Amino acid sequence: MATILISQIDLRNPAPGTYTAAWYIDWTCSIVDVLHHATETHLTTDSVMNAKNQPDIANLHIEFLRPCIRQDSTITITVLRTGAATSTVQLQLAQEGQVRVIALATAINFDRVLGPTPTPDFDGVLAHQPDPNWIALRVSGEIIPFTCRILVLNPCNSFQYDSICDAWNSMENDRIDATYLTMMTDIIPAEKSPGAPAAIPNTATEAMKSSTFTNTVTLGIEFTKRVSGDARPRFIFTRTAANLL
Protein backbone atom coordinates (compact mmCIF):
# COMPACT_ATOMS: atom_id res chain seq x y z
CA MET A 1 0.00 0.00 0.00
CA ALA A 2 1.33 3.42 -0.93
CA THR A 3 2.19 5.89 1.82
CA ILE A 4 0.24 9.12 2.17
CA LEU A 5 3.15 11.04 0.63
CA ILE A 6 3.39 8.72 -2.39
CA SER A 7 -0.36 8.89 -2.91
CA GLN A 8 -0.42 12.68 -2.87
CA ILE A 9 2.58 12.99 -5.21
CA ASP A 10 0.30 11.12 -7.63
CA LEU A 11 3.08 10.22 -10.06
CA ARG A 12 1.89 9.40 -13.58
CA ASN A 13 3.74 8.21 -16.67
CA PRO A 14 2.10 9.70 -19.79
CA ALA A 15 5.03 8.85 -22.10
CA PRO A 16 8.31 6.88 -21.94
CA GLY A 17 10.80 8.72 -19.75
CA THR A 18 8.22 11.40 -18.83
CA TYR A 19 6.37 11.68 -15.53
CA THR A 20 3.96 14.16 -13.98
CA ALA A 21 3.64 14.86 -10.28
CA ALA A 22 0.93 16.75 -8.44
CA TRP A 23 1.58 19.38 -5.79
CA TYR A 24 -0.18 19.07 -2.48
CA ILE A 25 -0.45 21.76 0.16
CA ASP A 26 1.09 19.56 2.87
CA TRP A 27 4.27 18.95 0.89
CA THR A 28 4.89 22.12 -1.09
CA CYS A 29 8.08 22.90 0.84
CA SER A 30 9.95 19.98 -0.75
CA ILE A 31 10.58 18.76 -4.29
CA VAL A 32 13.33 16.27 -3.42
CA ASP A 33 10.79 13.60 -2.50
CA VAL A 34 9.16 13.97 -5.92
CA LEU A 35 12.50 13.47 -7.68
CA HIS A 36 13.34 10.46 -5.54
CA HIS A 37 9.97 8.82 -6.15
CA ALA A 38 10.21 9.46 -9.91
CA THR A 39 13.71 8.00 -10.02
CA GLU A 40 12.76 4.94 -8.00
CA THR A 41 9.73 4.36 -10.22
CA HIS A 42 11.78 4.72 -13.40
CA LEU A 43 14.41 2.24 -12.22
CA THR A 44 11.80 -0.46 -11.75
CA THR A 45 9.35 0.23 -14.59
CA ASP A 46 11.44 1.48 -17.51
CA SER A 47 12.32 -1.46 -19.77
CA VAL A 48 16.01 -0.54 -20.06
CA MET A 49 16.56 0.06 -16.36
CA ASN A 50 14.40 -2.83 -15.20
CA ALA A 51 16.57 -5.17 -17.28
CA LYS A 52 19.65 -3.95 -15.37
CA ASN A 53 18.07 -5.01 -12.04
CA GLN A 54 19.36 -1.92 -10.23
CA PRO A 55 16.29 -0.76 -8.30
CA ASP A 56 18.06 1.20 -5.56
CA ILE A 57 19.36 4.78 -5.51
CA ALA A 58 22.94 5.08 -4.29
CA ASN A 59 23.40 8.81 -4.91
CA LEU A 60 21.06 11.67 -5.80
CA HIS A 61 22.66 15.01 -6.67
CA ILE A 62 20.25 17.90 -7.19
CA GLU A 63 20.78 21.41 -8.61
CA PHE A 64 18.01 23.93 -7.98
CA LEU A 65 18.11 26.32 -10.93
CA ARG A 66 14.95 28.28 -10.14
CA PRO A 67 12.39 28.32 -7.30
CA CYS A 68 9.56 25.86 -7.72
CA ILE A 69 5.97 27.02 -7.55
CA ARG A 70 2.66 25.55 -6.41
CA GLN A 71 1.93 23.73 -9.62
CA ASP A 72 2.12 20.24 -11.06
CA SER A 73 5.56 19.22 -12.28
CA THR A 74 6.82 17.37 -15.34
CA ILE A 75 9.88 15.18 -14.80
CA THR A 76 11.92 13.98 -17.77
CA ILE A 77 14.35 11.14 -17.13
CA THR A 78 17.20 10.24 -19.47
CA VAL A 79 19.43 7.19 -19.05
CA LEU A 80 22.99 8.50 -19.44
CA ARG A 81 24.86 5.26 -18.83
CA THR A 82 24.16 1.65 -17.93
CA GLY A 83 26.72 -0.62 -16.33
CA ALA A 84 27.02 -4.04 -14.75
CA ALA A 85 27.18 -2.66 -11.20
CA THR A 86 25.80 0.90 -11.42
CA SER A 87 23.98 3.11 -13.89
CA THR A 88 23.37 6.86 -14.13
CA VAL A 89 20.17 8.71 -15.00
CA GLN A 90 19.51 12.43 -15.42
CA LEU A 91 16.31 14.17 -14.32
CA GLN A 92 14.85 17.52 -15.32
CA LEU A 93 11.87 18.92 -13.43
CA ALA A 94 9.91 21.60 -15.24
CA GLN A 95 6.98 23.83 -14.30
CA GLU A 96 5.20 26.15 -16.71
CA GLY A 97 7.52 24.88 -19.44
CA GLN A 98 10.63 26.10 -17.59
CA VAL A 99 13.32 23.77 -16.22
CA ARG A 100 13.59 24.48 -12.51
CA VAL A 101 15.56 21.53 -11.13
CA ILE A 102 18.07 19.09 -12.60
CA ALA A 103 19.44 16.00 -10.91
CA LEU A 104 21.76 13.04 -11.39
CA ALA A 105 21.00 9.69 -9.78
CA THR A 106 23.18 6.59 -9.49
CA ALA A 107 21.29 3.30 -9.62
CA ILE A 108 22.56 0.20 -7.85
CA ASN A 109 21.36 -3.09 -6.41
CA PHE A 110 22.05 -3.20 -2.68
CA ASP A 111 21.45 -6.96 -2.62
CA ARG A 112 24.61 -7.49 -4.65
CA VAL A 113 27.90 -7.68 -2.81
CA LEU A 114 30.20 -5.06 -4.32
CA GLY A 115 32.92 -5.18 -1.72
CA PRO A 116 36.50 -6.24 -2.45
CA THR A 117 37.61 -9.85 -2.44
CA PRO A 118 39.06 -11.08 0.91
CA THR A 119 41.54 -8.74 2.59
CA PRO A 120 45.15 -9.56 1.71
CA ASP A 121 47.74 -10.78 4.20
CA PHE A 122 49.66 -7.50 4.14
CA ASP A 123 52.64 -8.75 6.15
CA GLY A 124 52.92 -11.74 3.85
CA VAL A 125 52.71 -9.54 0.75
CA LEU A 126 55.51 -7.29 2.01
CA ALA A 127 57.59 -10.41 2.70
CA HIS A 128 57.05 -11.48 -0.95
CA GLN A 129 54.83 -14.41 0.00
CA PRO A 130 52.09 -15.30 -2.52
CA ASP A 131 48.51 -14.40 -1.58
CA PRO A 132 45.70 -16.68 -2.82
CA ASN A 133 43.40 -13.76 -3.72
CA TRP A 134 45.71 -10.90 -4.73
CA ILE A 135 48.66 -10.47 -7.06
CA ALA A 136 51.33 -7.84 -6.42
CA LEU A 137 52.65 -5.64 -9.22
CA ARG A 138 54.46 -2.41 -9.97
CA VAL A 139 54.11 -0.23 -13.06
CA SER A 140 57.50 1.12 -14.09
CA GLY A 141 58.31 3.06 -17.21
CA GLU A 142 58.55 6.39 -18.96
CA ILE A 143 54.99 7.73 -18.72
CA ILE A 144 54.43 8.21 -14.97
CA PRO A 145 57.74 7.45 -13.24
CA PHE A 146 56.45 7.61 -9.64
CA THR A 147 54.19 4.58 -10.21
CA CYS A 148 57.30 2.42 -9.72
CA ARG A 149 57.13 3.47 -6.03
CA ILE A 150 53.57 2.14 -5.63
CA LEU A 151 52.97 -1.53 -4.83
CA VAL A 152 49.54 -2.48 -6.21
CA LEU A 153 47.53 -5.56 -5.31
CA ASN A 154 44.94 -6.61 -7.92
CA PRO A 155 42.50 -9.55 -7.63
CA CYS A 156 43.97 -12.80 -8.94
CA ASN A 157 40.75 -13.83 -10.67
CA SER A 158 40.22 -10.54 -12.52
CA PHE A 159 37.69 -7.92 -11.42
CA GLN A 160 34.16 -8.72 -10.26
CA TYR A 161 32.45 -6.23 -12.59
CA ASP A 162 33.26 -4.63 -15.92
CA SER A 163 34.60 -1.07 -15.62
CA ILE A 164 35.24 -1.38 -11.85
CA CYS A 165 38.82 -1.83 -10.70
CA ASP A 166 39.58 -2.82 -7.09
CA ALA A 167 43.10 -2.51 -5.72
CA TRP A 168 45.14 -2.22 -2.54
CA ASN A 169 47.97 0.31 -2.75
CA SER A 170 51.12 0.82 -0.71
CA MET A 171 53.93 3.34 -1.00
CA GLU A 172 57.46 1.93 -1.12
CA ASN A 173 59.13 2.08 2.33
CA ASP A 174 56.60 4.60 3.61
CA ARG A 175 53.25 4.90 5.31
CA ILE A 176 50.38 6.71 3.64
CA ASP A 177 49.37 10.15 4.90
CA ALA A 178 46.77 12.66 3.67
CA THR A 179 49.14 14.06 1.04
CA TYR A 180 49.66 10.61 -0.46
CA LEU A 181 45.88 10.11 -0.46
CA THR A 182 45.46 13.33 -2.41
CA MET A 183 47.90 12.10 -5.05
CA MET A 184 46.20 8.70 -5.24
CA THR A 185 42.88 10.29 -6.17
CA ASP A 186 44.42 11.34 -9.49
CA ILE A 187 45.97 7.99 -10.43
CA ILE A 188 43.96 5.90 -11.94
CA PRO A 189 53.71 -12.09 -10.56
CA ALA A 190 56.09 -13.96 -12.31
CA GLU A 191 56.04 -17.82 -12.31
CA LYS A 192 59.64 -18.04 -11.09
CA SER A 193 58.94 -15.79 -8.10
CA PRO A 194 55.20 -16.08 -7.40
CA GLY A 195 55.28 -13.82 -4.33
CA ALA A 196 57.42 -11.04 -5.77
CA PRO A 197 55.75 -8.01 -7.41
CA ALA A 198 55.33 -8.42 -11.15
CA ALA A 199 56.98 -5.63 -13.14
CA ILE A 200 54.76 -4.05 -15.80
CA PRO A 201 56.56 -1.78 -18.27
CA ASN A 202 55.00 1.46 -19.42
CA THR A 203 56.92 2.91 -22.34
CA ALA A 204 56.23 5.94 -24.49
CA THR A 205 56.21 3.72 -27.57
CA GLU A 206 53.45 1.56 -26.11
CA ALA A 207 51.49 4.61 -25.01
CA MET A 208 51.48 5.97 -28.56
CA LYS A 209 49.56 2.86 -29.65
CA SER A 210 46.67 3.59 -27.28
CA SER A 211 43.27 4.32 -28.82
CA THR A 212 42.14 6.48 -25.87
CA PHE A 213 43.77 8.99 -23.56
CA THR A 214 42.37 10.25 -20.25
CA ASN A 215 43.00 13.59 -18.61
CA THR A 216 41.62 15.02 -15.36
CA VAL A 217 39.01 17.73 -15.93
CA THR A 218 37.56 18.23 -12.45
CA LEU A 219 38.43 16.62 -9.14
CA GLY A 220 36.78 16.83 -5.73
CA ILE A 221 38.40 15.38 -2.60
CA GLU A 222 36.62 14.82 0.72
CA PHE A 223 38.42 13.77 3.91
CA THR A 224 36.36 12.12 6.66
CA LYS A 225 39.11 11.41 9.21
CA ARG A 226 42.61 12.58 10.16
CA VAL A 227 45.43 10.53 8.62
CA SER A 228 48.62 11.24 10.55
CA GLY A 229 51.06 9.80 13.06
CA ASP A 230 50.52 6.18 14.03
CA ALA A 231 47.16 6.19 12.23
CA ARG A 232 48.88 6.25 8.83
CA PRO A 233 48.15 2.94 7.08
CA ARG A 234 50.58 0.83 5.07
CA PHE A 235 47.90 -0.03 2.47
CA ILE A 236 44.79 1.79 1.23
CA PHE A 237 41.91 0.29 -0.74
CA THR A 238 40.75 2.03 -3.93
CA ARG A 239 37.80 1.37 -6.22
CA THR A 240 37.80 3.00 -9.65
CA ALA A 241 34.72 3.08 -11.88
CA ALA A 242 35.28 4.04 -15.52
CA ASN A 243 32.78 4.94 -18.23
CA LEU A 244 33.35 5.12 -21.97
CA LEU A 245 30.52 7.01 -23.64
CORJO-V945764 format. One record per pair of residues at least 4 apart in sequence whose ideal C-beta (glycine too) atoms are under 6 Angstrom apart, sorted by the first residue. I is the first residue (numbers start at 1). J is the second residue. If there is no record, write none. Layout:
# CORJO-V945764
i->{I | I}
j->{J | J}
This chain:
# CORJO-V945764
i->{2 | 2 | 8 | 9 | 9 | 9 | 10 | 11 | 11 | 11 | 11 | 12 | 13 | 14 | 17 | 18 | 19 | 19 | 20 | 20 | 21 | 21 | 22 | 23 | 23 | 28 | 31 | 35 | 35 | 38 | 39 | 39 | 41 | 42 | 42 | 43 | 43 | 43 | 44 | 44 | 48 | 52 | 52 | 53 | 54 | 54 | 54 | 54 | 56 | 56 | 57 | 58 | 58 | 59 | 60 | 61 | 62 | 63 | 64 | 65 | 66 | 68 | 69 | 71 | 73 | 73 | 74 | 75 | 75 | 76 | 77 | 77 | 78 | 79 | 80 | 80 | 81 | 81 | 82 | 83 | 83 | 84 | 84 | 85 | 85 | 85 | 86 | 86 | 87 | 88 | 89 | 90 | 91 | 92 | 92 | 93 | 93 | 94 | 95 | 116 | 117 | 117 | 118 | 120 | 120 | 120 | 120 | 120 | 121 | 122 | 124 | 125 | 125 | 128 | 128 | 129 | 130 | 130 | 133 | 134 | 135 | 135 | 135 | 136 | 136 | 137 | 137 | 137 | 137 | 138 | 138 | 138 | 139 | 139 | 139 | 140 | 140 | 141 | 141 | 141 | 142 | 142 | 143 | 143 | 149 | 150 | 151 | 151 | 152 | 152 | 153 | 154 | 159 | 163 | 164 | 165 | 166 | 167 | 168 | 168 | 169 | 169 | 170 | 170 | 171 | 171 | 175 | 175 | 176 | 176 | 176 | 176 | 177 | 177 | 178 | 185 | 186 | 188 | 189 | 189 | 190 | 227}
j->{6 | 7 | 24 | 21 | 34 | 37 | 22 | 19 | 21 | 37 | 41 | 20 | 19 | 18 | 77 | 76 | 38 | 75 | 72 | 74 | 34 | 73 | 72 | 28 | 70 | 70 | 68 | 91 | 103 | 75 | 57 | 105 | 45 | 46 | 77 | 49 | 55 | 107 | 50 | 55 | 79 | 82 | 87 | 109 | 87 | 107 | 108 | 109 | 108 | 110 | 105 | 106 | 108 | 106 | 105 | 104 | 103 | 102 | 101 | 100 | 100 | 100 | 95 | 95 | 93 | 95 | 94 | 91 | 93 | 92 | 89 | 91 | 90 | 89 | 88 | 90 | 88 | 243 | 87 | 87 | 163 | 161 | 162 | 114 | 161 | 164 | 106 | 108 | 107 | 106 | 105 | 104 | 103 | 99 | 102 | 100 | 101 | 99 | 100 | 166 | 133 | 155 | 133 | 125 | 131 | 134 | 153 | 168 | 131 | 235 | 129 | 131 | 136 | 195 | 196 | 195 | 194 | 195 | 156 | 153 | 154 | 156 | 189 | 153 | 197 | 152 | 197 | 198 | 200 | 148 | 197 | 199 | 147 | 200 | 202 | 148 | 199 | 201 | 202 | 203 | 203 | 204 | 202 | 207 | 172 | 169 | 170 | 197 | 167 | 169 | 168 | 167 | 165 | 242 | 241 | 240 | 239 | 238 | 235 | 237 | 236 | 238 | 234 | 235 | 176 | 180 | 232 | 234 | 180 | 232 | 233 | 236 | 227 | 232 | 227 | 221 | 216 | 240 | 194 | 198 | 198 | 232}
